């Protein structure tokens, strides 16, 4: 039994790269890109990715156990949590798609989730659109910029109701139309945590939040709010991010301070709307 950890490590060393490179292959495959991928397959990939990361953690722990074994002597068998091991290696527990949308998992390759799309900073949006309101507080207030306020719409864009600039609302409607066609079960579980909110960044002195321009919103699955800056998100939001990226939106999961509930119009998309005279 004293050689069991070493055997497990050897198996893990062999299997982990195989699983990982299989996932990377799927990530690079053209059919994987975009919101058209089957949600069940996407969820299975993310769960498999989580299992690989769990396996790597277990591998590190076993290596430490082996290093602590006395050479040539008898050692007691390592204590293991068989239920936890089974959950990691066999993926036991709820695994139906309908239950998986709200499941929380680590965000893989977090810094590259937006594939080159970048945000329009509040300073840039102020230069292009004007300041929504001169005086700000930590709470949401209305726009006092009449020209900008005239471009706002309050309407349903599918599963949610938003107050946003008209081109952003139209773009959201396309996003959710595509989600509804591809995955109606996910569509029915989408909730919003807010869109337009003219306020300053909390803790700052009159610096605008990106929500102040009506081109950002927060989403969640089943009303469960994502934990800020924990590097994790709901599987449903991972799927939604594909559809948003196709419409030129940036996902907050890629921010230095991860905020995976947050989606906002990219600078590229804003510049396109400006060039078209839509803003």
N, C-alpha and C positions, 0 to 999 in steps of 0.2 A: 504493500500500500504506500510505502514511502516514495515510490517512483510515480505515483499517480499524478501529482502536480506536473512533473516533467513531461509525462505523456500528454496531459491536457494542453500544456503549453505548446508542445510540438504540433499537435493537431491544430491548435488555434493559429500558430504561425503559418501553417499551410493554408488554412481555410480563409483567414481574414483578408489576405491580399486578393484571393480569387473573388470573394464576394465584393470587395471594394472596387476592383477593376471592372467587374460586371456592371456595377452601378454607374461607374464613370462612363462605360460604353453606352449605356442607355441615355445618360445625360447628353452625350455628344451626338446621338442619333437624331437625324432631322425630324423623324416622326415624333420624337419626344417633345420638341419645342412647341410652345404655344398652348392655347387653351383647348385644343382639339383632342388632347390625350384623354383616354378613358380614365375616369376618376378612380375607379377601383385599382387600376394598375399603378396610378400615381401614389395612392395611399400605401399600397403594398411596397413600393420602392422606398417611401419615406420610413415606413416601419422597419424594413430591412436595413436601411441606413442606420436607424437607431440601434438595432440589434448589433450591428458591426461595432458601433461606438461602445455599447455596453460590453461587448466581447473584449474590446481593447482595454477597458477598465479592469475587467476580470483578469485579463492576461497580465497586466501590471501587478495586480495583487498576488497572483500565483507565483510570479517571478520573485517577488519579495519573500514569499513563503519558502520557496526552494533555496534561496540564498541563505535563509536562516537555519536550514536543516544541518545537523552535525554530520561531518564527513564520516562515512563508515559506521555510523552508529544507528541505533534504532530511534525512530521518531514517531510520535503519535500521529495518527491520521488527521489531516487538517479538517477543521470543522467547516461544514458547508451548509448553506441554506438551499435545500433541494428544491423547494417551491420557487425560490427566486431564480435558481439555475434553470429550471424548466421553463419559467416565463421568458427568460432571455434566449435560450437556445431553441425552444420550440414555439415561441410566440403564443403561449396560451392566453386565455382571457378574451374579452370582447373583441371581435375582429370583423364584424359585419360592417359594411360601408356606412350604413345608416347610423351606426354608433361611433364611427371613427372620425366624422367630420370635426367634432369638438375635441378630439383627443389632442393632447399637447405633446410636442416633440421638439427636439433641438432643430435649429435652422441650419441646414448644411450649406457650406460655402457662402456664409452670410454676406460677406463683403462684395460678392459678385452677383447677387440675385437680380440686380437691375440691369445687368448686361450693357453698361455704358450710359444708360439714361441718368441724368443728374437733375437735382431740384433747381427750381428758380428761387434764389434766396429772397427773403422779404425785401431787402434793399433793391434787388433787381426788379421785383414786381412793383415796388413803389415807383421806381423810375419809369416803368413802362405803363403802369395803370393809374398812378396817382395814389395818394395816401387815403386809405378808407376812412380814417377818423383822426383828427388832430390830437385830441387828448385821450389817453388810454388808461385802463385800470386792469386789475387781475381778473375781472369778470367780463362776460360777454356783453357787448353793447351794439347798438345799431350803427350802420354806415351813415356818415354825414357828408360824404363825397357824393353829390347828386348824380354826376355823370356815371360813376361806377355803380351806384345803387340802381340806376335805371337799367342796367344790364343783368340784374339779379332776377332769378325765377324761383318760385316756390312750387314744386310739383313732384308727383310720383315718378320715379325712374325705374319702376319694377317693384322689387320687394320693399323698398324704403322710400321715404319722402325727404327731399333735400331742399335747402335754400342755398343756391350757388349761382355763379355766373352762367349765362345761357349755354355757351359752348361746352362747358364742363358738364352741365346737366345732360346735354345731348350725348356727350361721350359716355357718360355713365349709363344712359339708357341702352346704348349699343353693347356695353360690357355685360349688363345684366340680361339682355336679350340673348346674347351668346351663351351665357351661363345656363339660362333656362332651357335652351335647346339641347345643350350638351349634358346637363346634369340637373334635372328639375328637383331632385331631392335636396341637393345643396342649396339651390335657389330658395327653396322654402324655409331654409334655416338661417338665412342672412339677416342680420340686424345691424342698425347703425348706432353709434355712440355720439354722433354729432357731425355737422358740416360747418356752416358759416359761424364764426365766433370772433368778432372784432375785439381783440384784447392784446395786451402786451405779454411778452414771454414772462412767465412768473419768475420773480427775482431780478428782473431787469428794470431799466429806467426808460420806459416809453419805446421799447423795441417791439416791433410787430411780430405776432405769431403768424405762421403761414395760413392758419385757418381764417385769418382776418380778410382774405381776398376772395373767399368763396370758391376756392379751387383745391380744397383738401377736405377729406372726411375720414372718420374712424369707423371701422366695421368690426363685427364680432360674429361668432357662430352661437346660436341658441341663447344669446344674451349674456354669455360668459365673457367678461373682459379679460384681455390678455395682460399678463404681468409685464410691466415696463422694464426694459434693460436686463431681462434674464436670459436672452439668447434663445428663447423657445417661443413656439407659436402653435396655434391650432392647425391641424391638417387641412381643414377647410379653407383657411386663409392662404395656405401654400398653393392650393389649387386656384383660388381666386386671383392670386398674384400673376399667374400666367395670362389670364384674360386682361387684366389691367395693363400689363406690360405691352400687350399687342396694341392697346389704345394710347400708348405713350404716357402712362402714369408710372410714378416712382413708388416703390413699396418701402415703408419705413423700417422693415426688417434689416435693410442694408445700411441704416444710419450708424454712426459711431456709437450713439446711445440708442440701441435697438428699440423700435416702437412698431411692432408688427401689426397693430390695429390700423395704422396710419397709411393712407394712400393720398398722393397729391400729383397734380399735373406737372410733367417734366418741363424743363426749360425749352427743350426742343419743340414740344407740343405747343407751349405758350407762344414761342416765336412764330410757329406756323399759323396759329390763329391771328396773331397780330399782322402777319404778312397778308393774310386773306381778308383783313379788314373786319374781322368778326369781334374784335375787342377794341 
